[in-house]
């Protein structure tokens, strides 16, 4: 049996859960839906409760424990032999029945399967969401054939299936409490454990396109997490192989450029953020912004030696 696990924080998941709930009656391999309310308000918890029945269960954490911890909590409560993790801001692209049936041929041949992500074909009407849409469309929406070239680096928890035995060995690392790069760490752990990641074309639509300002804030949190990972992983080379930004940083550091980039961030960060928070946001500038920010965090974190190693 497959358990569908949906972590959520104050987000409307009525349409997503309703579609999946109707579909599991027609696809008996899927036996339950677990909603993980991670510090959600009472109003949202009540909405989630109204979705519950004999096959839909609400798992509540009164405190916001983070994306990794709530996923682990859901897995602890799940009864299935496989877990289908779906982010709350996902929508089914076609029919939910077709989506669920799309996983079935791979369940007994792959331990970890990523289905992929889609973004709307047309730009958002709100220009304040342009940066997130552009980045998702150009960088995250990829066919399975492309993702298979770098299977661990392309791992995404947005829409993936993992068998119970594998998940109990790996799990999401709860040391990362703020947003960002939980997927990177999971991909790294899978690579270190010698567990293959299969990529298929069974995508969901990423509906929760954030405002530019929110996306920039999450980007900062994620870059900080990535810099911390560089210091706590036991195999820095394997991490670099899994993360393009780290590989590029290592090359630039070899030529002595990264301190200069950190200086650019410190001096021009406000101007860059203003330029990125616009309908003409440039992905080239966003890439430069991320590299400058990462270089800054590396300069800060290299001076710390008290981080635990796992």
C-alpha positions in Angstrom: 0.0 0.0 0.0 1.1 3.6 -0.7 0.5 6.4 1.8 0.1 9.9 0.5 1.8 12.4 2.8 1.1 16.1 2.5 3.0 18.5 4.8 1.3 21.9 5.0 1.6 25.3 6.8 -1.4 27.6 6.5 -2.2 26.7 2.9 -5.5 25.8 1.2 -5.2 22.2 0.1 -8.9 21.4 -0.3 -8.8 20.9 -4.1 -5.6 18.8 -3.9 -6.9 16.5 -1.2 -10.4 16.2 -2.6 -9.0 15.1 -6.0 -6.7 12.6 -4.5 -9.3 11.3 -2.1 -11.7 10.6 -4.9 -9.0 8.9 -6.9 -7.8 6.5 -4.3 -11.1 4.8 -4.3 -10.4 3.8 -8.0 -6.7 3.0 -7.4 -6.7 0.6 -4.4 -2.8 0.5 -4.2 -3.2 3.9 -2.5 -4.7 3.4 0.9 -4.5 6.7 2.9 -3.8 10.4 2.8 -2.1 12.0 5.8 -2.1 15.8 6.2 0.7 17.2 8.3 -0.4 20.5 9.8 2.9 22.1 10.8 2.1 24.9 13.2 -0.9 25.9 11.2 -3.5 28.3 12.7 -6.7 27.0 14.3 -8.7 28.2 11.2 -6.6 26.2 8.8 -6.6 23.1 11.1 -10.3 23.2 11.1 -10.4 23.3 7.3 -8.1 20.2 7.2 -10.2 18.4 9.8 -13.2 18.8 7.5 -11.3 16.8 4.8 -10.8 13.8 7.1 -12.7 10.5 6.9 -11.7 6.9 7.1 -8.9 7.3 4.6 -7.8 10.9 5.3 -6.1 11.6 8.6 -4.8 14.9 10.1 -1.4 14.8 11.9 -0.9 18.0 13.9 2.2 19.7 15.3 1.1 22.8 17.3 4.6 24.2 17.0 6.1 24.8 13.6 8.8 22.2 13.6 10.1 22.7 10.0 9.8 21.0 6.6 12.1 18.1 7.5 10.6 17.2 10.9 7.0 17.3 9.7 7.8 15.0 6.9 9.4 12.5 9.3 6.4 12.8 11.6 4.0 12.0 8.8 6.1 8.9 7.9 6.0 7.8 11.5 2.2 7.8 11.3 1.9 6.2 7.9 0.8 2.6 7.4 2.0 2.1 3.8 4.9 0.2 2.4 5.6 3.3 0.2 5.3 7.0 0.8 4.2 9.5 -1.8 5.3 12.9 -0.6 3.5 15.9 -2.2 4.0 19.5 -1.3 0.9 21.5 -0.3 1.2 24.0 -3.2 0.8 21.3 -5.8 -2.0 20.7 -8.2 -2.7 17.6 -10.3 -2.0 18.3 -14.0 -4.5 15.9 -15.5 -6.7 13.5 -13.6 -5.8 12.3 -10.2 -6.4 8.7 -11.2 -3.9 8.9 -14.0 -1.4 10.6 -11.7 -1.7 7.8 -9.1 -1.6 5.1 -11.7 1.5 6.7 -13.2 3.6 5.5 -10.2 2.5 1.9 -10.2 4.9 0.4 -12.8 7.9 1.6 -10.8 7.0 0.7 -7.2 8.7 -2.7 -7.3 11.7 -1.7 -9.3 12.8 1.6 -7.8 13.4 2.6 -4.2 13.2 6.4 -4.8 11.2 7.9 -7.7 10.8 11.6 -8.6 7.8 12.6 -10.7 8.8 16.2 -11.6 7.3 19.6 -11.5 5.4 21.8 -14.0 4.9 25.6 -14.1 2.2 27.5 -15.9 2.9 28.1 -19.5 2.1 31.8 -19.3 3.7 34.4 -16.9 1.7 35.3 -13.8 -0.5 38.3 -14.1 1.1 39.8 -11.0 4.6 41.1 -11.9 5.6 40.7 -8.3 5.7 36.9 -8.9 7.8 37.0 -12.1 11.1 36.0 -10.6 9.8 32.8 -9.0 7.9 31.8 -12.2 10.9 32.4 -14.4 13.2 30.4 -12.2 10.8 27.6 -11.9 10.1 27.5 -15.6 13.7 27.6 -16.7 15.6 25.8 -14.0 13.2 23.4 -12.2 10.8 22.2 -14.9 12.7 19.4 -16.6 11.9 16.2 -18.4 12.8 13.0 -16.8 15.4 12.3 -19.5 17.2 15.5 -18.4 16.9 14.8 -14.7 18.3 11.3 -15.1 21.7 12.7 -16.3 22.2 13.9 -12.7 19.8 11.8 -10.7 20.9 12.7 -7.2 21.4 16.3 -7.9 17.9 16.5 -9.4 16.2 14.9 -6.5 13.2 16.9 -5.4 10.8 16.3 -2.5 8.0 18.2 -4.2 6.6 15.1 -5.7 8.3 11.8 -5.0 7.8 8.2 -3.9 10.1 6.3 -1.5 9.8 2.8 -0.1 9.4 2.6 3.7 12.6 0.6 4.3 14.7 3.2 2.4 13.1 6.1 4.1 13.7 4.7 7.6 17.4 4.4 6.7 17.7 8.0 5.4 14.9 10.3 6.6 15.0 14.0 6.4 17.7 15.6 8.5 16.0 17.7 11.2 19.1 19.8 11.9 18.0 22.0 9.0 15.1 23.9 10.7 14.8 26.8 8.4 13.7 26.7 4.7 16.1 25.5 2.0 18.2 22.6 0.7 16.5 19.8 2.5 16.3 18.2 -0.9 20.0 18.8 -1.5 20.9 17.0 1.7 18.5 14.1 1.0 20.0 13.7 -2.5 23.5 13.7 -1.0 22.5 11.1 1.6 21.0 8.8 -1.1 24.2 9.1 -3.1 26.4 8.3 -0.2 24.2 5.3 0.7 24.4 4.0 -2.9 20.6 4.3 -3.4 19.6 5.1 -7.0 17.0 7.8 -7.8 14.7 7.1 -10.7 13.1 10.0 -12.5 9.9 9.7 -14.4 7.5 12.0 -16.2 4.6 12.1 -13.7 4.6 15.8 -12.7 2.5 18.0 -10.6 1.9 21.7 -11.1 3.6 24.1 -8.7 0.8 26.4 -8.0 2.2 28.3 -5.0 4.4 30.8 -6.9 5.7 33.2 -4.3 6.1 36.9 -4.4 9.5 38.1 -5.5 10.3 39.4 -2.0 9.3 36.1 -0.4 11.3 34.1 -2.9 14.4 36.2 -2.2 14.0 35.8 1.5 13.7 32.0 1.1 16.7 32.1 -1.3 18.8 33.7 1.4 17.7 31.1 4.0 18.5 28.3 1.5 21.9 29.6 0.6 22.8 29.9 4.3 21.7 26.3 4.8 23.8 25.2 1.8 26.9 26.9 3.3 26.3 25.1 6.6 26.0 21.8 4.7 29.5 22.4 3.2 30.9 22.3 6.7 29.0 19.4 8.2 28.9 16.8 5.5 31.6 14.1 5.6 32.1 14.0 1.8 32.5 17.5 0.5 33.3 16.2 -3.0 30.0 14.3 -3.2 28.1 17.4 -2.2 29.9 19.4 -4.9 28.9 16.8 -7.4 25.3 17.1 -6.4 25.1 20.9 -6.3 25.9 23.1 -9.2 26.4 26.2 -7.1 29.0 24.5 -4.9 30.9 23.2 -8.0 30.9 26.7 -9.5 32.0 28.2 -6.2 34.9 25.8 -5.9 36.2 26.7 -9.3 35.9 30.4 -8.6 37.6 30.1 -5.3 40.6 28.3 -7.0 41.1 31.5 -9.0 40.7 33.7 -6.0 37.5 35.3 -7.1 35.1 34.4 -4.3 36.2 37.1 -1.8 35.6 39.7 -4.6 32.1 38.3 -5.1 31.4 38.5 -1.4 32.4 42.2 -1.5 30.0 42.8 -4.4 27.2 41.3 -2.3 28.0 43.4 0.7 28.2 46.6 -1.4 25.4 46.1 -3.9 22.9 43.7 -2.3 20.2 46.3 -2.0 20.5 47.3 -5.6 20.4 43.7 -6.8 17.4 42.9 -4.7 15.5 45.9 -6.1 16.4 44.8 -9.7 15.2 41.3 -9.0 12.0 42.4 -7.4 10.5 43.5 -10.7 8.7 42.1 -13.7 11.9 42.3 -15.7 13.8 40.2 -13.3 16.9 38.6 -14.9 17.9 35.0 -14.2 21.5 36.0 -15.0 21.4 38.6 -12.2 19.7 36.1 -9.9 22.5 33.6 -10.6 25.1 36.3 -9.8 23.2 37.3 -6.7 23.1 33.7 -5.4 26.9 33.2 -6.1 27.8 36.4 -4.3 25.6 35.5 -1.4 27.0 32.0 -1.1 30.5 33.5 -1.3 29.6 35.8 1.6 28.3 33.0 3.7 31.4 30.8 3.0 33.6 33.6 4.3 31.5 33.8 7.5 31.1 30.1 8.1 34.8 29.2 7.4 35.6 31.1 10.6 33.4 28.8 12.6 34.6 25.4 13.8 32.0 24.2 16.2 29.4 22.7 13.8 28.7 19.0 14.3 29.6 16.5 11.7 27.3 13.6 10.6 
